[in-house]
Amino acid sequence: MRTNYKRWVIVTLLIPLVIITCVGGFNYYIDPLWTFSHVNKLNTSQDSFNERQQKTNIVTYREFDYDTLLLGSSRTTYINQHDFMGLDTFNYALSSMSIQEYNDYIEYAKKENKKEFEYIFIGLDFYATNKNREMIEDPQIYINKANEFMYRFKNLISVDLLKQSIENAKSSSAEDQYFTRSYNRENVATAKVAEGEEVKKEIEKTVESYRESVYGPGYEYNDDIKKIFTELKENNPNTTFIVYTTPVTSQLFNLLYEENRLQDYNQWISDTVEVFGSVYNFMYTNSITSDSSNYYDGHHFYPDVGTLIAHKIINHENKDIPEDFGVLVTDDNLSEHLNFVERTLTEP
Amino acid sequence: MLFNSFEFIFIFLPFVFFVYMFLNKRKLTILAKVWLVLSSLFFYSWWNVLYLPLILSSMIINYLIGKKLGKTDSLNSSRKPILIIGIVLNVGLLGYYKYSDFFIENVNYFFSTNIPLLNLVLPLAISFFTFQQISYLVDAYRNETKEYDFLNYALFVSFFPQLIAGPIVHHKEMMPQFESKRNKFINYRNIALGILIFSIGLFKKVAIADTFALWATEGFDNTEVLTFFEGWIVSLSYTFQIYFDFSGYTDMAIGIALLFNILLPINFNSPYKALSIQDFWKRWHITLSRFLTHYIYIPLGGSRKGKRRTYINIFLIFLISGFWHGAGWTFVFWGSLHGIAMVVNRYWQTLNIKMNVVLAWFITFNFVNLAWVPFRAETWGDAVKVWSGMFGLNGFNLPIIGVVDGNLNFVVDYLLQYDLLFTNNIAVVYIFIFGLVSVLVKNSMEFSNTNILNWKYVSFTALILTYAILNLSKLSEFLYFNF
């Protein structure tokens, strides 16, 4: 009888153990949470289902030694961190990243980097200036989670993660882009390409959505922006900040004027210049923003445009950068530039 | 540390078990006990090490008082004051941590004062270890138990399977088991039963209770108005959530203790099968009812002092039970509802009228379901909101809560895909299935007397254990992808 019970125990525990090992093994092989660094043919195209967690996991678990940090929203995720020639850059841009989140992620990245950054690049988005914006996620949730006991191992044993691993494996095996945004193991994002009519529809959708929920009556300029930017500078006295505005399609930019937000836009550019001394402004009507083939929706540009932005702000010579794309705005040309932007909106 | 966590299942439990059995095998029985106590204190401290001194000092003081009671002659007049001091210290500790802010809030409200709240964090398990130690002191006073060894006493209080959420055990039922030589060796029958009961408990918690929790939370905390169907979906979701959650936790505790050859008392005996409210309380949180009966109801006179006093005593213990469950008027109200129902039930028994079994079950279950509403509600407003929905005060529109949201259990997902369900409201399907399970299926404790040595039980246990473990960790998606 004793032997029977012993056999019962062994078999009953062995079955889950085998299944769990297989699930954990496959999840490890694919690594959708980005807690390991191995590369194989099934994990080179990863879904970014939660960049806050995934990129914080990279910071926590991979070798983290950089001199430059790049922050921003999903628009900035499409800038290849290797395009900042001569700099060792980590792209810590996150979907819907708020201005209020910057400090915590910078501090955490500094801690893991074990030194201050020489440069911090920030891609600024006008929608984030809305004081009444609700989508603000506490960075500490993700930082604490990444530092939980045995985090990288215990999460492997999960059927939820298995589903994600299967999707990532499909994506990596597919010839075409599988997810809207995919990452390779080098933290470089690619976008799903949309064709003519599809892009047009997506741009219309974006414009309508921004009209309702972003630039509409619920918008109020956040007067704390200067204070938040100033704190960032004070917390990083030995770091050079280089900030830029993200280029949205001219259709979406025009909406800003239609919804009477031009004054807030001017305030935003002025505040940024006041704190940082300068800003590279890409958010106005120019040859990139007027060409919808550079976008897959109303505000997400393709990585090729990201390369132009990167090269422009580090002054890397690139003949593909159109002359009218990007203006370095300082105190000296602030009024002139804002007048120019207004003219592009008001004059046909 | 929670039983349903990776670190407990894969690291703590196997490590503690093997070292304990190894030390016993080497006849290092004292060291084995020390190991179990230290492991239990580590288990407790994992949550917040700051409260370790609290449980330690509580254990030391109660041990000393118990020892004094044990060594004092039965006729000695100082025994009763010693016991009273002990009880006051325990109740005072619980009162300080659990009820201070509740009393301050009420004083501020009724006397328009502005006394600042203490905002104390409730130490884990304080309600349980306080009651357990009070029972020990009373048993020592009644000469029903004696303990002169601090190590044994520490093991009795801190034994990790029952430390956090019970069952509330008696010293006299635990210590002989720890002392038994037979229990110091690996017993594969106990391990097999332990694994089976633990797996059932883990499955109840992870697969059932946590799913019901989604709809209960949605209705109680995140929805402003509930329609008739939503009111019932939300209240029934909580009714099943609390049952599968608490009984699941108890099953896990019983299963883990069995690995160490310790048999913990039954705590849940299919309570939703109850045919009267008295029957319900003989089946729900049995060890709490046992405590309240032995240490409050009987000392108050029980049923020995006439009908009126009996009714008052019954009502009082349920009032105390309500207050023990939480420091708030909604808990007091819940306790009072059950107290009144018990009094009515007792009176009904004197009429000698036999009620139809189905009607008896229907009334009992629905009363329990209605009464859980204030127990779960964060505020009176939330309780009224759910009741208003249940009584149709907000109309009869089809429910939004519980409708398919793409995050489904794979079985239900499959059934829906092939149109094999009568509704697309997953909450309704869950309530239907697990309502039947809680009423018709035998409970986990009944497996103890079943022959499990067959493939049916091997595959059943392996399946639910695998499912539960693979669902311990959930991915949280970021919803605002495109900004």
Chai-1 contact restraints between the chains, C-beta under 6 A:
chainA,res_idxA,chainB,res_idxB,connection_type,confidence,min_distance_angstrom,max_distance_angstrom,comment,restraint_id
A,R2,B,Y188,contact,1.0,0.0,6.0,A-B,restraint_1
A,N4,B,L453,contact,1.0,0.0,6.0,A-B,restraint_2
A,Y5,B,Y188,contact,1.0,0.0,6.0,A-B,restraint_3
A,Y5,B,R189,contact,1.0,0.0,6.0,A-B,restraint_4
A,Y5,B,A192,contact,1.0,0.0,6.0,A-B,restraint_5
A,K6,B,Y188,contact,1.0,0.0,6.0,A-B,restraint_6
A,W8,B,A192,contact,1.0,0.0,6.0,A-B,restraint_7
A,W8,B,L453,contact,1.0,0.0,6.0,A-B,restraint_8
A,V9,B,Y188,contact,1.0,0.0,6.0,A-B,restraint_9
A,V9,B,I191,contact,1.0,0.0,6.0,A-B,restraint_10
A,V9,B,A192,contact,1.0,0.0,6.0,A-B,restraint_11
A,V11,B,V458,contact,1.0,0.0,6.0,A-B,restraint_12
A,T12,B,I195,contact,1.0,0.0,6.0,A-B,restraint_13
A,T12,B,V458,contact,1.0,0.0,6.0,A-B,restraint_14
A,T12,B,T461,contact,1.0,0.0,6.0,A-B,restraint_15
A,T12,B,A462,contact,1.0,0.0,6.0,A-B,restraint_16
A,I15,B,A462,contact,1.0,0.0,6.0,A-B,restraint_17
A,P16,B,A462,contact,1.0,0.0,6.0,A-B,restraint_18
A,P16,B,L465,contact,1.0,0.0,6.0,A-B,restraint_19
A,P16,B,T466,contact,1.0,0.0,6.0,A-B,restraint_20
A,I19,B,T466,contact,1.0,0.0,6.0,A-B,restraint_21
A,F49,B,E477,contact,1.0,0.0,6.0,A-B,restraint_22
A,N50,B,E477,contact,1.0,0.0,6.0,A-B,restraint_23
A,N50,B,F478,contact,1.0,0.0,6.0,A-B,restraint_24
A,S95,B,F478,contact,1.0,0.0,6.0,A-B,restraint_25
A,S95,B,F481,contact,1.0,0.0,6.0,A-B,restraint_26
A,S96,B,Y480,contact,1.0,0.0,6.0,A-B,restraint_27
A,S96,B,F483,contact,1.0,0.0,6.0,A-B,restraint_28
A,M135,B,Y480,contact,1.0,0.0,6.0,A-B,restraint_29
A,F149,B,E7,contact,1.0,0.0,6.0,A-B,restraint_30
A,K154,B,F6,contact,1.0,0.0,6.0,A-B,restraint_31
A,N155,B,S473,contact,1.0,0.0,6.0,A-B,restraint_32
A,S158,B,S473,contact,1.0,0.0,6.0,A-B,restraint_33
A,V159,B,L470,contact,1.0,0.0,6.0,A-B,restraint_34
A,V159,B,N471,contact,1.0,0.0,6.0,A-B,restraint_35
A,D160,B,K474,contact,1.0,0.0,6.0,A-B,restraint_36
A,D160,B,L475,contact,1.0,0.0,6.0,A-B,restraint_37
